[in-house]
Amino acid sequence: MNFEHLLVVNDPDNPLVASLTREELWFGLLCRAEDSRPFLPGLEACTILSRSDTELVRELRFGSAVIRDRVTLQPMEWVRFDTERTDTHAGGSLTIGIEEPAPDTLVLRFHYRTTLTEQGVGDDVAYVEYIKSAYHQSDVDTLRVIRMIAESGRIQ
């Protein structure tokens, strides 16, 4: 299954929502890469196993379930999370990109690639739609946490 959507971060036509800079968005995405616990309910531990300038290998612990992933960073542009497939996890990837489609307008593009099929019937179609809805809600929560980080003034 491939699924992508956009979340508008800065909309010049909506002054009720505080604008974020590209730097604040990037810092929030780095926070998610370094420690995903505030971004993923149920995540008990996020351990970095190795790192380079543009990559992290992590172990994520959700109770007894342990997932390994590789985080690739393209500074100020995008972050990609590639999750290993296991007996209990389907694996897949999520890329979150920062885009500026117009001056003073920033959006986050979330692109998921999973091993789930989109060509289901009956209950399978409902399940795929449920997964897409869950991904979307998780992404809305990610932007909410990034806004909280920016408002706290913790950007360095």
C-alpha positions in Angstrom: 0.0 0.0 0.0 1.2 3.5 -0.9 -0.5 6.3 1.0 0.4 10.0 1.1 -1.2 13.1 2.4 -0.3 16.7 3.2 -0.7 18.7 6.4 -0.6 22.5 6.1 1.7 23.9 8.6 1.7 27.6 7.6 -1.3 29.1 5.8 -1.0 32.8 5.3 -4.8 32.9 4.9 -5.3 31.5 8.5 -3.8 33.9 11.1 -5.3 31.8 13.9 -2.6 29.2 13.6 0.9 30.1 14.6 3.5 29.9 11.8 6.5 27.7 12.1 9.9 28.2 10.4 11.5 25.5 8.3 14.1 25.3 11.1 11.5 24.6 13.7 9.8 21.9 11.6 13.2 20.3 11.0 14.1 20.4 14.7 10.8 18.7 15.5 11.5 16.0 12.9 14.9 15.5 14.4 13.3 15.2 17.9 11.0 12.4 16.4 14.1 10.7 15.0 16.1 10.9 18.2 13.3 9.8 20.6 9.9 8.9 19.1 8.2 8.4 22.5 6.4 11.8 22.6 5.2 11.1 19.0 4.0 7.5 19.3 1.6 6.5 22.1 2.6 3.1 23.5 6.3 3.4 22.7 8.1 2.5 25.9 11.7 2.9 24.7 13.6 4.3 21.7 17.3 3.2 21.7 19.8 4.4 19.1 22.0 1.5 18.1 24.2 3.4 15.7 24.4 6.8 14.1 26.2 8.8 11.3 25.6 12.3 10.0 22.7 11.2 7.9 21.5 7.9 9.5 20.3 6.4 12.7 19.6 2.7 13.5 17.1 2.4 16.3 15.3 -0.2 18.4 11.7 0.6 19.3 10.1 -1.2 22.2 6.3 -1.4 22.4 5.8 -3.7 25.4 7.1 -7.1 24.3 7.2 -6.1 20.7 10.6 -4.9 19.5 11.0 -3.2 16.1 14.2 -2.1 14.4 14.3 0.8 12.0 16.7 2.9 10.0 16.2 6.7 9.9 17.7 8.5 7.0 18.0 12.3 7.1 18.2 14.9 4.3 18.8 18.0 6.5 16.0 20.6 6.3 14.2 18.6 3.6 13.0 15.1 4.7 13.4 12.2 7.1 12.6 8.6 6.2 11.9 5.8 8.6 12.5 2.3 7.1 11.1 -0.4 9.5 12.4 -3.9 9.2 10.0 -6.7 8.5 9.7 -9.3 11.2 7.4 -12.2 12.1 5.1 -9.8 14.0 5.6 -6.6 12.0 4.9 -6.1 8.3 7.7 -3.5 7.8 7.5 -0.5 5.5 8.6 3.1 5.3 7.4 6.6 6.1 9.0 9.7 4.5 8.1 13.1 6.0 9.1 15.9 3.7 9.0 19.7 4.3 7.6 21.5 1.3 7.0 25.2 0.5 4.5 25.3 -2.3 4.2 29.1 -2.1 5.9 31.9 -0.2 5.1 31.8 3.5 3.3 28.4 3.1 4.9 25.3 4.6 3.4 21.8 4.4 4.5 18.4 5.6 4.1 15.6 3.1 3.7 12.1 4.7 4.3 9.2 2.3 3.8 5.6 3.6 4.9 2.5 1.8 3.8 -0.8 3.4 3.4 -4.4 2.5 -0.4 -4.2 2.9 -2.4 -4.5 -0.3 -4.9 -1.8 -1.4 -6.8 -4.2 -3.7 -8.8 -5.8 -0.9 -12.5 -6.6 -0.8 -15.0 -6.4 2.0 -13.4 -6.3 5.4 -9.9 -5.9 3.8 -11.0 -2.5 2.3 -12.3 -1.4 5.6 -9.1 -2.4 7.3 -7.0 -0.5 4.8 -9.1 2.6 5.3 -8.8 2.2 9.1 -5.0 2.0 8.7 -4.9 5.1 6.5 -7.1 7.0 9.1 -4.8 5.9 11.9 -1.7 7.1 9.9 -3.4 10.4 9.3 -4.3 10.9 13.0 -0.7 10.0 14.0 0.6 12.6 11.6 -1.7 15.3 12.9 -0.4 14.4 16.4 3.2 14.6 15.1 2.5 18.2 13.9 0.9 19.0 17.3 4.0 17.7 19.2 6.3 19.7 16.8 4.2 22.8 17.6 4.5 22.2 21.3 8.3 21.8 21.0 8.5 25.1 19.0 6.3 26.9 21.5 8.5 25.7 24.4 11.4 27.5 22.8 13.7 24.4 22.9 15.0 24.9 19.4 18.7 25.2 19.4 
